[in-house]
């Protein structure tokens, strides 16, 4: 069963990746999200 993440959590991950230059690898290791989720969320929430 896939993990459900809140929009707030997704926005936090996008901010870490885009504004603080955290790598997908470091984000997946620290937060346990899939590597494919990070760019998907960036395109989803990065425009806000």
N, C-alpha and C positions, 0 to 999 in steps of 0.2 A: 504494500500500500504506500503510495507516495506521501511524503511529508507536506503538510500545508503550512505555508509561511504567511504572516500578516503583511499587509502593504507597508507598514512602518518598518518591519524587519528588512524587507526587500530594499526600501529606500536607504536604509543604513548601509547595506552591502554596496549599493550603487555609489553612495557617498564615499565609502572607504576606497573603492576601486578607482573612481574618477577624480576625486579631490585630494585624497591622501596617497594616491599611487600605490595602493596595496595590490599585489599580484593575485591573479585568480588562484594560484597554488596556495598562497598564504591564507587567503580567505576560506578556501575549502578545508584546509587543515584546522583552522581555528574555529570556524562556525559550523562545519559539517554539511555544507550545502554542496550540491553537485557542481562540477566544473562547468557544465553546460548552462547552469542557471544564471551564473554571473553575467555573461554577455547578453543573455535573454532579458534579464531584469534591467540591465543598462539601457537597452534599446526601448524597453517598456517605460521606465521611470526617468531616464536621463533627459528627456525632453521637458520635464516639469520644472 
